[in-house]
């Protein structure tokens, strides 16, 4: 028996039909395919190049390489981080520790601003 079985409130109505596998309003909708302008599909871990920016202040980001982390196909946006390696340093105790990890700083990009290279 799981936590959800023990403590969850009973599900009724449209949510119950959805969880049971039944269609609530006609046929189930297919999710939109997340592709760039050339038709290549966005995937988690895909390497992309920034080919457009939405504001002149971001011109420095053009031609920057990024790695896709999360994809929101319905909104046509991806969360991505810089395609740079993790850098390390040695602390005072002599241990090797992480100095910077680019995966911890993520930015939201529109799919129309990116070109998938994989």
BAMIVEX-177402 format. One record per residue: residue number from 1; x, z, y of N, C-alpha, C in turn. Coordinates in steps of 0.1 Angstrom, whole numbers. Each point is the difference from the previous one (the first is absolute). Layout:
<atom><num>NUM</num><n_u>X</n_u><n_w>Z</n_w><n_v>Y</n_v><ca_u>X</ca_u><ca_w>Z</ca_w><ca_v>Y</ca_v><c_u>X</c_u><c_w>Z</c_w><c_v>Y</c_v></atom>
...
//
This chain:
<atom><num>1</num><n_u>8</n_u><n_w>0</n_w><n_v>-12</n_v><ca_u>-8</ca_u><ca_w>0</ca_w><ca_v>12</ca_v><c_u>9</c_u><c_w>0</c_w><c_v>12</c_v></atom>
<atom><num>2</num><n_u>-3</n_u><n_w>-9</n_w><n_v>10</n_v><ca_u>8</ca_u><ca_w>-1</ca_w><ca_v>12</ca_v><c_u>-6</c_u><c_w>8</c_w><c_v>11</c_v></atom>
<atom><num>3</num><n_u>8</n_u><n_w>1</n_w><n_v>11</n_v><ca_u>-5</ca_u><ca_w>7</ca_w><ca_v>12</ca_v><c_u>-12</c_u><c_w>-7</c_w><c_v>6</c_v></atom>
<atom><num>4</num><n_u>0</n_u><n_w>-13</n_w><n_v>0</n_v><ca_u>-12</ca_u><ca_w>-7</ca_w><ca_v>5</ca_v><c_u>-12</c_u><c_w>2</c_w><c_v>-8</c_v></atom>
<atom><num>5</num><n_u>1</n_u><n_w>2</n_w><n_v>-14</n_v><ca_u>-12</ca_u><ca_w>3</ca_w><ca_v>-8</ca_v><c_u>-5</c_u><c_w>14</c_w><c_v>3</c_v></atom>
<atom><num>6</num><n_u>9</n_u><n_w>9</n_w><n_v>3</n_v><ca_u>-4</ca_u><ca_w>14</ca_w><ca_v>1</ca_v><c_u>-6</c_u><c_w>3</c_w><c_v>14</c_v></atom>
<atom><num>7</num><n_u>7</n_u><n_w>-5</n_w><n_v>11</n_v><ca_u>-3</ca_u><ca_w>4</ca_w><ca_v>13</ca_v><c_u>-7</c_u><c_w>-11</c_w><c_v>9</c_v></atom>
<atom><num>8</num><n_u>0</n_u><n_w>-12</n_w><n_v>-4</n_v><ca_u>-6</ca_u><ca_w>-11</ca_w><ca_v>8</ca_v><c_u>-15</c_u><c_w>1</c_w><c_v>0</c_v></atom>
<atom><num>9</num><n_u>-6</n_u><n_w>-4</n_w><n_v>12</n_v><ca_u>-14</ca_u><ca_w>0</ca_w><ca_v>1</ca_v><c_u>-5</c_u><c_w>-13</c_w><c_v>-8</c_v></atom>
<atom><num>10</num><n_u>-12</n_u><n_w>1</n_w><n_v>-5</n_v><ca_u>-5</ca_u><ca_w>-12</ca_w><ca_v>-7</ca_v><c_u>-2</c_u><c_w>-12</c_w><c_v>9</c_v></atom>
<atom><num>11</num><n_u>3</n_u><n_w>-12</n_w><n_v>-5</n_v><ca_u>0</ca_u><ca_w>-12</ca_w><ca_v>8</ca_v><c_u>-13</c_u><c_w>-7</c_w><c_v>-3</c_v></atom>
<atom><num>12</num><n_u>-7</n_u><n_w>-4</n_w><n_v>11</n_v><ca_u>-13</ca_u><ca_w>-6</ca_w><ca_v>-1</ca_v><c_u>-1</c_u><c_w>-12</c_w><c_v>8</c_v></atom>
<atom><num>13</num><n_u>-11</n_u><n_w>-8</n_w><n_v>-2</n_v><ca_u>-3</ca_u><ca_w>-12</ca_w><ca_v>9</ca_v><c_u>9</c_u><c_w>-11</c_w><c_v>-3</c_v></atom>
<atom><num>14</num><n_u>4</n_u><n_w>-8</n_w><n_v>11</n_v><ca_u>8</ca_u><ca_w>-11</ca_w><ca_v>-1</ca_v><c_u>14</c_u><c_w>3</c_w><c_v>-5</c_v></atom>
<atom><num>15</num><n_u>6</n_u><n_w>12</n_w><n_v>3</n_v><ca_u>13</ca_u><ca_w>4</ca_w><ca_v>-5</ca_v><c_u>0</c_u><c_w>1</c_w><c_v>-15</c_v></atom>
<atom><num>16</num><n_u>-11</n_u><n_w>6</n_w><n_v>-5</n_v><ca_u>-1</ca_u><ca_w>1</ca_w><ca_v>-15</ca_v><c_u>0</c_u><c_w>-13</c_w><c_v>-7</c_v></atom>
<atom><num>17</num><n_u>-8</n_u><n_w>-10</n_w><n_v>6</n_v><ca_u>0</ca_u><ca_w>-13</ca_w><ca_v>-6</ca_v><c_u>13</c_u><c_w>-7</c_w><c_v>1</c_v></atom>
<atom><num>18</num><n_u>7</n_u><n_w>2</n_w><n_v>11</n_v><ca_u>14</ca_u><ca_w>-6</ca_w><ca_v>1</ca_v><c_u>9</c_u><c_w>6</c_w><c_v>-10</c_v></atom>
<atom><num>19</num><n_u>0</n_u><n_w>13</n_w><n_v>-1</n_v><ca_u>9</ca_u><ca_w>7</ca_w><ca_v>-10</ca_v><c_u>-3</c_u><c_w>-4</c_w><c_v>-14</c_v></atom>
<atom><num>20</num><n_u>-13</n_u><n_w>-3</n_w><n_v>-3</n_v><ca_u>-4</ca_u><ca_w>-3</ca_w><ca_v>-13</ca_v><c_u>3</c_u><c_w>-15</c_w><c_v>-3</c_v></atom>
<atom><num>21</num><n_u>5</n_u><n_w>-8</n_w><n_v>10</n_v><ca_u>3</ca_u><ca_w>-14</ca_w><ca_v>-3</ca_v><c_u>-11</c_u><c_w>-9</c_w><c_v>4</c_v></atom>
<atom><num>22</num><n_u>-11</n_u><n_w>5</n_w><n_v>5</n_v><ca_u>-11</ca_u><ca_w>-9</ca_w><ca_v>3</ca_v><c_u>2</c_u><c_w>-5</c_w><c_v>14</c_v></atom>
<atom><num>23</num><n_u>-6</n_u><n_w>-12</n_w><n_v>3</n_v><ca_u>1</ca_u><ca_w>-6</ca_w><ca_v>13</ca_v><c_u>-11</c_u><c_w>7</c_w><c_v>9</c_v></atom>
<atom><num>24</num><n_u>4</n_u><n_w>3</n_w><n_v>12</n_v><ca_u>-10</ca_u><ca_w>7</ca_w><ca_v>9</ca_v><c_u>-7</c_u><c_w>-10</c_w><c_v>9</c_v></atom>
<atom><num>25</num><n_u>6</n_u><n_w>-11</n_w><n_v>4</n_v><ca_u>-7</ca_u><ca_w>-10</ca_w><ca_v>9</ca_v><c_u>5</c_u><c_w>-14</c_w><c_v>-5</c_v></atom>
<atom><num>26</num><n_u>-6</n_u><n_w>-5</n_w><n_v>-11</n_v><ca_u>4</ca_u><ca_w>-13</ca_w><ca_v>-4</ca_v><c_u>14</c_u><c_w>0</c_w><c_v>-8</c_v></atom>
<atom><num>27</num><n_u>6</n_u><n_w>-11</n_w><n_v>0</n_v><ca_u>13</ca_u><ca_w>-1</ca_w><ca_v>-7</ca_v><c_u>11</c_u><c_w>7</c_w><c_v>7</c_v></atom>
<atom><num>28</num><n_u>10</n_u><n_w>6</n_w><n_v>-7</n_v><ca_u>11</ca_u><ca_w>7</ca_w><ca_v>7</ca_v><c_u>8</c_u><c_w>-10</c_w><c_v>8</c_v></atom>
<atom><num>29</num><n_u>5</n_u><n_w>4</n_w><n_v>11</n_v><ca_u>7</ca_u><ca_w>-8</ca_w><ca_v>9</ca_v><c_u>15</c_u><c_w>0</c_w><c_v>-4</c_v></atom>
<atom><num>30</num><n_u>6</n_u><n_w>-12</n_w><n_v>0</n_v><ca_u>15</ca_u><ca_w>-1</ca_w><ca_v>-2</ca_v><c_u>7</c_u><c_w>4</c_w><c_v>12</c_v></atom>
<atom><num>31</num><n_u>11</n_u><n_w>7</n_w><n_v>-2</n_v><ca_u>9</ca_u><ca_w>4</ca_w><ca_v>12</ca_v><c_u>7</c_u><c_w>-12</c_w><c_v>5</c_v></atom>
<atom><num>32</num><n_u>1</n_u><n_w>-1</n_w><n_v>14</n_v><ca_u>7</ca_u><ca_w>-12</ca_w><ca_v>5</ca_v><c_u>15</c_u><c_w>0</c_w><c_v>-4</c_v></atom>
<atom><num>33</num><n_u>5</n_u><n_w>-12</n_w><n_v>-3</n_v><ca_u>14</ca_u><ca_w>-1</ca_w><ca_v>-4</ca_v><c_u>9</c_u><c_w>1</c_w><c_v>12</c_v></atom>
<atom><num>34</num><n_u>10</n_u><n_w>9</n_w><n_v>-1</n_v><ca_u>10</ca_u><ca_w>2</ca_w><ca_v>11</ca_v><c_u>11</c_u><c_w>-10</c_w><c_v>0</c_v></atom>
<atom><num>35</num><n_u>-1</n_u><n_w>-11</n_w><n_v>8</n_v><ca_u>10</ca_u><ca_w>-10</ca_w><ca_v>0</ca_v><c_u>5</c_u><c_w>-2</c_w><c_v>14</c_v></atom>
<atom><num>36</num><n_u>12</n_u><n_w>-6</n_w><n_v>2</n_v><ca_u>5</ca_u><ca_w>-3</ca_w><ca_v>13</ca_v><c_u>-4</c_u><c_w>-15</c_w><c_v>3</c_v></atom>
<atom><num>37</num><n_u>5</n_u><n_w>-5</n_w><n_v>11</n_v><ca_u>-5</ca_u><ca_w>-14</ca_w><ca_v>5</ca_v><c_u>4</c_u><c_w>-11</c_w><c_v>-10</c_v></atom>
<atom><num>38</num><n_u>11</n_u><n_w>2</n_w><n_v>-8</n_v><ca_u>4</ca_u><ca_w>-10</ca_w><ca_v>-9</ca_v><c_u>-7</c_u><c_w>2</c_w><c_v>-14</c_v></atom>
<atom><num>39</num><n_u>-8</n_u><n_w>10</n_w><n_v>-2</n_v><ca_u>-7</ca_u><ca_w>2</ca_w><ca_v>-12</ca_v><c_u>7</c_u><c_w>10</c_w><c_v>-10</c_v></atom>
<atom><num>40</num><n_u>12</n_u><n_w>5</n_w><n_v>3</n_v><ca_u>6</ca_u><ca_w>10</ca_w><ca_v>-8</ca_v><c_u>-7</c_u><c_w>13</c_w><c_v>0</c_v></atom>
<atom><num>41</num><n_u>-1</n_u><n_w>7</n_w><n_v>-11</n_v><ca_u>-8</ca_u><ca_w>12</ca_w><ca_v>-1</ca_v><c_u>9</c_u><c_w>12</c_w><c_v>3</c_v></atom>
<atom><num>42</num><n_u>-6</n_u><n_w>9</n_w><n_v>8</n_v><ca_u>7</ca_u><ca_w>13</ca_w><ca_v>4</ca_v><c_u>-1</c_u><c_w>9</c_w><c_v>-12</c_v></atom>
<atom><num>43</num><n_u>11</n_u><n_w>6</n_w><n_v>-4</n_v><ca_u>0</ca_u><ca_w>10</ca_w><ca_v>-11</ca_v><c_u>8</c_u><c_w>12</c_w><c_v>5</c_v></atom>
<atom><num>44</num><n_u>-2</n_u><n_w>12</n_w><n_v>-6</n_v><ca_u>8</ca_u><ca_w>11</ca_w><ca_v>3</ca_v><c_u>15</c_u><c_w>-3</c_w><c_v>-3</c_v></atom>
<atom><num>45</num><n_u>9</n_u><n_w>3</n_w><n_v>9</n_v><ca_u>14</ca_u><ca_w>-3</ca_w><ca_v>-3</ca_v><c_u>5</c_u><c_w>-14</c_w><c_v>5</c_v></atom>
<atom><num>46</num><n_u>-10</n_u><n_w>-8</n_w><n_v>5</n_v><ca_u>4</ca_u><ca_w>-13</ca_w><ca_v>4</ca_v><c_u>8</c_u><c_w>0</c_w><c_v>13</c_v></atom>
<atom><num>47</num><n_u>11</n_u><n_w>-8</n_w><n_v>0</n_v><ca_u>8</ca_u><ca_w>-1</ca_w><ca_v>13</ca_v><c_u>-7</c_u><c_w>-11</c_w><c_v>9</c_v></atom>
<atom><num>48</num><n_u>-1</n_u><n_w>4</n_w><n_v>12</n_v><ca_u>-7</ca_u><ca_w>-9</ca_w><ca_v>10</ca_v><c_u>9</c_u><c_w>-1</c_w><c_v>13</c_v></atom>
<atom><num>49</num><n_u>-3</n_u><n_w>-10</n_w><n_v>7</n_v><ca_u>7</ca_u><ca_w>-2</ca_w><ca_v>13</ca_v><c_u>-11</c_u><c_w>0</c_w><c_v>11</c_v></atom>
<atom><num>50</num><n_u>3</n_u><n_w>7</n_w><n_v>10</n_v><ca_u>-9</ca_u><ca_w>1</ca_w><ca_v>12</ca_v><c_u>1</c_u><c_w>-14</c_w><c_v>7</c_v></atom>
<atom><num>51</num><n_u>-10</n_u><n_w>-8</n_w><n_v>1</n_v><ca_u>0</ca_u><ca_w>-13</ca_w><ca_v>7</ca_v><c_u>-7</c_u><c_w>0</c_w><c_v>13</c_v></atom>
<atom><num>52</num><n_u>-8</n_u><n_w>10</n_w><n_v>3</n_v><ca_u>-8</ca_u><ca_w>1</ca_w><ca_v>12</ca_v><c_u>-2</c_u><c_w>14</c_w><c_v>4</c_v></atom>
<atom><num>53</num><n_u>-2</n_u><n_w>3</n_w><n_v>13</n_v><ca_u>-3</ca_u><ca_w>13</ca_w><ca_v>5</ca_v><c_u>-12</c_u><c_w>-1</c_w><c_v>9</c_v></atom>
<atom><num>54</num><n_u>-7</n_u><n_w>11</n_w><n_v>1</n_v><ca_u>-13</ca_u><ca_w>0</ca_w><ca_v>8</ca_v><c_u>2</c_u><c_w>5</c_w><c_v>14</c_v></atom>
<atom><num>55</num><n_u>13</n_u><n_w>3</n_w><n_v>4</n_v><ca_u>3</ca_u><ca_w>5</ca_w><ca_v>14</ca_v><c_u>14</c_u><c_w>-4</c_w><c_v>3</c_v></atom>
<atom><num>56</num><n_u>2</n_u><n_w>-5</n_w><n_v>13</n_v><ca_u>14</ca_u><ca_w>-4</ca_w><ca_v>4</ca_v><c_u>10</c_u><c_w>12</c_w><c_v>-2</c_v></atom>
<atom><num>57</num><n_u>-4</n_u><n_w>12</n_w><n_v>1</n_v><ca_u>10</ca_u><ca_w>11</ca_w><ca_v>-1</ca_v><c_u>6</c_u><c_w>1</c_w><c_v>-14</c_v></atom>
<atom><num>58</num><n_u>-6</n_u><n_w>-6</n_w><n_v>-10</n_v><ca_u>4</ca_u><ca_w>0</ca_w><ca_v>-14</ca_v><c_u>9</c_u><c_w>-12</c_w><c_v>-4</c_v></atom>
<atom><num>59</num><n_u>5</n_u><n_w>-8</n_w><n_v>10</n_v><ca_u>8</ca_u><ca_w>-12</ca_w><ca_v>-3</ca_v><c_u>12</c_u><c_w>4</c_w><c_v>-9</c_v></atom>
<atom><num>60</num><n_u>5</n_u><n_w>12</n_w><n_v>2</n_v><ca_u>12</ca_u><ca_w>3</ca_w><ca_v>-8</ca_v><c_u>-3</c_u><c_w>1</c_w><c_v>-15</c_v></atom>
<atom><num>61</num><n_u>-13</n_u><n_w>1</n_w><n_v>-4</n_v><ca_u>-3</ca_u><ca_w>1</ca_w><ca_v>-14</ca_v><c_u>-1</c_u><c_w>-14</c_w><c_v>-7</c_v></atom>
<atom><num>62</num><n_u>0</n_u><n_w>-11</n_w><n_v>8</n_v><ca_u>0</ca_u><ca_w>-13</ca_w><ca_v>-6</ca_v><c_u>12</c_u><c_w>-2</c_w><c_v>-9</c_v></atom>
<atom><num>63</num><n_u>-2</n_u><n_w>-7</n_w><n_v>-11</n_v><ca_u>10</ca_u><ca_w>-3</ca_w><ca_v>-10</ca_v><c_u>5</c_u><c_w>13</c_w><c_v>-7</c_v></atom>
<atom><num>64</num><n_u>-7</n_u><n_w>11</n_w><n_v>1</n_v><ca_u>4</ca_u><ca_w>12</ca_w><ca_v>-7</ca_v><c_u>-6</c_u><c_w>0</c_w><c_v>-14</c_v></atom>
<atom><num>65</num><n_u>8</n_u><n_w>5</n_w><n_v>-10</n_v><ca_u>-4</ca_u><ca_w>0</ca_w><ca_v>-14</ca_v><c_u>-7</c_u><c_w>14</c_w><c_v>-3</c_v></atom>
<atom><num>66</num><n_u>-11</n_u><n_w>-1</n_w><n_v>-7</n_v><ca_u>-7</ca_u><ca_w>12</ca_w><ca_v>-3</ca_v><c_u>-4</c_u><c_w>0</c_w><c_v>-15</c_v></atom>
<atom><num>67</num><n_u>-4</n_u><n_w>11</n_w><n_v>-5</n_v><ca_u>-5</ca_u><ca_w>1</ca_w><ca_v>-14</ca_v><c_u>-14</c_u><c_w>6</c_w><c_v>0</c_v></atom>
<atom><num>68</num><n_u>-9</n_u><n_w>-6</n_w><n_v>-6</n_v><ca_u>-14</ca_u><ca_w>4</ca_w><ca_v>-1</ca_v><c_u>-2</c_u><c_w>12</c_w><c_v>-9</c_v></atom>
<atom><num>69</num><n_u>-7</n_u><n_w>10</n_w><n_v>6</n_v><ca_u>-2</ca_u><ca_w>12</ca_w><ca_v>-8</ca_v><c_u>-15</c_u><c_w>1</c_w><c_v>-4</c_v></atom>
<atom><num>70</num><n_u>-9</n_u><n_w>-1</n_w><n_v>9</n_v><ca_u>-15</ca_u><ca_w>0</ca_w><ca_v>-3</ca_v><c_u>-7</c_u><c_w>-12</c_w><c_v>6</c_v></atom>
<atom><num>71</num><n_u>-10</n_u><n_w>-5</n_w><n_v>-7</n_v><ca_u>-7</ca_u><ca_w>-11</ca_w><ca_v>4</ca_v><c_u>-15</c_u><c_w>3</c_w><c_v>2</c_v></atom>
<atom><num>72</num><n_u>-5</n_u><n_w>-4</n_w><n_v>12</n_v><ca_u>-15</ca_u><ca_w>2</ca_w><ca_v>2</ca_v><c_u>-5</c_u><c_w>-15</c_w><c_v>3</c_v></atom>
<atom><num>73</num><n_u>-4</n_u><n_w>-6</n_w><n_v>-11</n_v><ca_u>-4</ca_u><ca_w>-14</ca_w><ca_v>0</ca_v><c_u>-12</c_u><c_w>-2</c_w><c_v>8</c_v></atom>
<atom><num>74</num><n_u>-10</n_u><n_w>9</n_w><n_v>0</n_v><ca_u>-12</ca_u><ca_w>-2</ca_w><ca_v>8</ca_v><c_u>2</c_u><c_w>0</c_w><c_v>15</c_v></atom>
<atom><num>75</num><n_u>10</n_u><n_w>8</n_w><n_v>5</n_v><ca_u>3</ca_u><ca_w>0</ca_w><ca_v>14</ca_v><c_u>12</c_u><c_w>-10</c_w><c_v>3</c_v></atom>
<atom><num>76</num><n_u>6</n_u><n_w>-6</n_w><n_v>-10</n_v><ca_u>11</ca_u><ca_w>-10</ca_w><ca_v>2</ca_v><c_u>12</c_u><c_w>7</c_w><c_v>7</c_v></atom>
<atom><num>77</num><n_u>3</n_u><n_w>12</n_w><n_v>-5</n_v><ca_u>12</ca_u><ca_w>7</ca_w><ca_v>5</ca_v><c_u>8</c_u><c_w>6</c_w><c_v>-11</c_v></atom>
<atom><num>78</num><n_u>13</n_u><n_w>3</n_w><n_v>2</n_v><ca_u>8</ca_u><ca_w>6</ca_w><ca_v>-10</ca_v><c_u>8</c_u><c_w>11</c_w><c_v>7</c_v></atom>
<atom><num>79</num><n_u>3</n_u><n_w>10</n_w><n_v>-7</n_v><ca_u>10</ca_u><ca_w>11</ca_w><ca_v>4</ca_v><c_u>13</c_u><c_w>-4</c_w><c_v>-6</c_v></atom>
<atom><num>80</num><n_u>11</n_u><n_w>0</n_w><n_v>8</n_v><ca_u>13</ca_u><ca_w>-5</ca_w><ca_v>-4</ca_v><c_u>11</c_u><c_w>8</c_w><c_v>7</c_v></atom>
<atom><num>81</num><n_u>12</n_u><n_w>0</n_w><n_v>-7</n_v><ca_u>11</ca_u><ca_w>6</ca_w><ca_v>6</ca_v><c_u>12</c_u><c_w>-10</c_w><c_v>1</c_v></atom>
<atom><num>82</num><n_u>10</n_u><n_w>4</n_w><n_v>8</n_v><ca_u>12</ca_u><ca_w>-9</ca_w><ca_v>1</ca_v><c_u>7</c_u><c_w>-2</c_w><c_v>-13</c_v></atom>
<atom><num>83</num><n_u>5</n_u><n_w>-12</n_w><n_v>-2</n_v><ca_u>8</ca_u><ca_w>-3</ca_w><ca_v>-12</ca_v><c_u>15</c_u><c_w>3</c_w><c_v>3</c_v></atom>
<atom><num>84</num><n_u>2</n_u><n_w>13</n_w><n_v>0</n_v><ca_u>14</ca_u><ca_w>6</ca_w><ca_v>2</ca_v><c_u>2</c_u><c_w>10</c_w><c_v>-11</c_v></atom>
<atom><num>85</num><n_u>13</n_u><n_w>2</n_w><n_v>-4</n_v><ca_u>3</ca_u><ca_w>10</ca_w><ca_v>-10</ca_v><c_u>-1</c_u><c_w>14</c_w><c_v>5</c_v></atom>
<atom><num>86</num><n_u>-1</n_u><n_w>9</n_w><n_v>-9</n_v><ca_u>1</ca_u><ca_w>15</ca_w><ca_v>3</ca_v><c_u>14</c_u><c_w>3</c_w><c_v>4</c_v></atom>
<atom><num>87</num><n_u>2</n_u><n_w>8</n_w><n_v>11</n_v><ca_u>13</ca_u><ca_w>4</ca_w><ca_v>4</ca_v><c_u>2</c_u><c_w>14</c_w><c_v>-3</c_v></atom>
<atom><num>88</num><n_u>12</n_u><n_w>4</n_w><n_v>-4</n_v><ca_u>3</ca_u><ca_w>14</ca_w><ca_v>-4</ca_v><c_u>11</c_u><c_w>5</c_w><c_v>9</c_v></atom>
<atom><num>89</num><n_u>1</n_u><n_w>14</n_w><n_v>0</n_v><ca_u>11</ca_u><ca_w>7</ca_w><ca_v>7</ca_v><c_u>4</c_u><c_w>12</c_w><c_v>-9</c_v></atom>
<atom><num>90</num><n_u>11</n_u><n_w>6</n_w><n_v>3</n_v><ca_u>4</ca_u><ca_w>12</ca_w><ca_v>-7</ca_v><c_u>-2</c_u><c_w>12</c_w><c_v>9</c_v></atom>
<atom><num>91</num><n_u>-7</n_u><n_w>10</n_w><n_v>-4</n_v><ca_u>-3</ca_u><ca_w>11</ca_w><ca_v>8</ca_v><c_u>12</c_u><c_w>10</c_w><c_v>0</c_v></atom>
<atom><num>92</num><n_u>-2</n_u><n_w>11</n_w><n_v>7</n_v><ca_u>11</ca_u><ca_w>10</ca_w><ca_v>1</ca_v><c_u>4</c_u><c_w>6</c_w><c_v>-13</c_v></atom>
<atom><num>93</num><n_u>-9</n_u><n_w>1</n_w><n_v>-10</n_v><ca_u>3</ca_u><ca_w>5</ca_w><ca_v>-13</ca_v><c_u>6</c_u><c_w>-10</c_w><c_v>-9</c_v></atom>
<atom><num>94</num><n_u>2</n_u><n_w>-12</n_w><n_v>5</n_v><ca_u>6</ca_u><ca_w>-10</ca_w><ca_v>-8</ca_v><c_u>-9</c_u><c_w>-8</c_w><c_v>-9</c_v></atom>
<atom><num>95</num><n_u>-13</n_u><n_w>2</n_w><n_v>1</n_v><ca_u>-9</ca_u><ca_w>-8</ca_w><ca_v>-8</ca_v><c_u>-4</c_u><c_w>-13</c_w><c_v>7</c_v></atom>
<atom><num>96</num><n_u>-3</n_u><n_w>-10</n_w><n_v>-8</n_v><ca_u>-5</ca_u><ca_w>-13</ca_w><ca_v>5</ca_v><c_u>-15</c_u><c_w>1</c_w><c_v>2</c_v></atom>
<atom><num>97</num><n_u>-4</n_u><n_w>-2</n_w><n_v>12</n_v><ca_u>-15</ca_u><ca_w>1</ca_w><ca_v>4</ca_v><c_u>-4</c_u><c_w>-12</c_w><c_v>7</c_v></atom>
<atom><num>98</num><n_u>-13</n_u><n_w>-3</n_w><n_v>0</n_v><ca_u>-5</ca_u><ca_w>-12</ca_w><ca_v>6</ca_v><c_u>0</c_u><c_w>2</c_w><c_v>15</c_v></atom>
<atom><num>99</num><n_u>6</n_u><n_w>-9</n_w><n_v>7</n_v><ca_u>0</ca_u><ca_w>0</ca_w><ca_v>15</ca_v><c_u>-13</c_u><c_w>-7</c_w><c_v>5</c_v></atom>
<atom><num>100</num><n_u>-2</n_u><n_w>-12</n_w><n_v>-4</n_v><ca_u>-13</ca_u><ca_w>-7</ca_w><ca_v>4</ca_v><c_u>-5</c_u><c_w>-8</c_w><c_v>-12</c_v></atom>
<atom><num>101</num><n_u>-13</n_u><n_w>0</n_w><n_v>-1</n_v><ca_u>-7</ca_u><ca_w>-7</ca_w><ca_v>-10</ca_v><c_u>-11</c_u><c_w>-9</c_w><c_v>7</c_v></atom>
<atom><num>102</num><n_u>2</n_u><n_w>-13</n_w><n_v>1</n_v><ca_u>-9</ca_u><ca_w>-9</ca_w><ca_v>7</ca_v><c_u>-14</c_u><c_w>0</c_w><c_v>-6</c_v></atom>
<atom><num>103</num><n_u>-1</n_u><n_w>4</n_w><n_v>-13</n_v><ca_u>-14</ca_u><ca_w>1</ca_w><ca_v>-6</ca_v><c_u>-9</c_u><c_w>10</c_w><c_v>6</c_v></atom>
<atom><num>104</num><n_u>6</n_u><n_w>10</n_w><n_v>7</n_v><ca_u>-8</ca_u><ca_w>11</ca_w><ca_v>6</ca_v><c_u>-5</c_u><c_w>-4</c_w><c_v>13</c_v></atom>
<atom><num>105</num><n_u>4</n_u><n_w>-11</n_w><n_v>6</n_v><ca_u>-6</ca_u><ca_w>-5</ca_w><ca_v>13</ca_v><c_u>-7</c_u><c_w>-13</c_w><c_v>-3</c_v></atom>
<atom><num>106</num><n_u>-13</n_u><n_w>0</n_w><n_v>0</n_v><ca_u>-8</ca_u><ca_w>-12</ca_w><ca_v>-3</ca_v><c_u>-8</c_u><c_w>-5</c_w><c_v>12</c_v></atom>
<atom><num>107</num><n_u>-2</n_u><n_w>-13</n_w><n_v>1</n_v><ca_u>-7</ca_u><ca_w>-6</ca_w><ca_v>11</ca_v><c_u>-11</c_u><c_w>-9</c_w><c_v>-6</c_v></atom>
<atom><num>108</num><n_u>-11</n_u><n_w>-1</n_w><n_v>8</n_v><ca_u>-11</ca_u><ca_w>-8</ca_w><ca_v>-4</ca_v><c_u>2</c_u><c_w>-14</c_w><c_v>6</c_v></atom>
<atom><num>109</num><n_u>-1</n_u><n_w>-10</n_w><n_v>-9</n_v><ca_u>2</ca_u><ca_w>-14</ca_w><ca_v>4</ca_v><c_u>-12</c_u><c_w>-8</c_w><c_v>-4</c_v></atom>
<atom><num>110</num><n_u>-4</n_u><n_w>-10</n_w><n_v>8</n_v><ca_u>-10</ca_u><ca_w>-9</ca_w><ca_v>-3</ca_v><c_u>5</c_u><c_w>-10</c_w><c_v>-10</c_v></atom>
<atom><num>111</num><n_u>-7</n_u><n_w>-5</n_w><n_v>-9</n_v><ca_u>4</ca_u><ca_w>-10</ca_w><ca_v>-10</ca_v><c_u>4</c_u><c_w>-13</c_w><c_v>7</c_v></atom>
<atom><num>112</num><n_u>-7</n_u><n_w>-3</n_w><n_v>11</n_v><ca_u>3</ca_u><ca_w>-12</ca_w><ca_v>7</ca_v><c_u>13</c_u><c_w>0</c_w><c_v>7</c_v></atom>
<atom><num>113</num><n_u>6</n_u><n_w>12</n_w><n_v>2</n_v><ca_u>13</ca_u><ca_w>1</ca_w><ca_v>6</ca_v><c_u>12</c_u><c_w>-1</c_w><c_v>-9</c_v></atom>
<atom><num>114</num><n_u>-3</n_u><n_w>-1</n_w><n_v>-13</n_v><ca_u>11</ca_u><ca_w>1</ca_w><ca_v>-11</ca_v><c_u>0</c_u><c_w>-13</c_w><c_v>-8</c_v></atom>
<atom><num>115</num><n_u>12</n_u><n_w>-3</n_w><n_v>-5</n_v><ca_u>3</ca_u><ca_w>-10</ca_w><ca_v>-10</ca_v><c_u>6</c_u><c_w>6</c_w><c_v>-12</c_v></atom>
<atom><num>116</num><n_u>-7</n_u><n_w>-2</n_w><n_v>-12</n_v><ca_u>5</ca_u><ca_w>6</ca_w><ca_v>-12</ca_v><c_u>11</c_u><c_w>-8</c_w><c_v>-6</c_v></atom>
<atom><num>117</num><n_u>11</n_u><n_w>7</n_w><n_v>-3</n_v><ca_u>12</ca_u><ca_w>-7</ca_w><ca_v>-6</ca_v><c_u>2</c_u><c_w>5</c_w><c_v>-15</c_v></atom>
<atom><num>118</num><n_u>-4</n_u><n_w>12</n_w><n_v>-3</n_v><ca_u>1</ca_u><ca_w>6</ca_w><ca_v>-13</ca_v><c_u>14</c_u><c_w>-1</c_w><c_v>-5</c_v></atom>
//
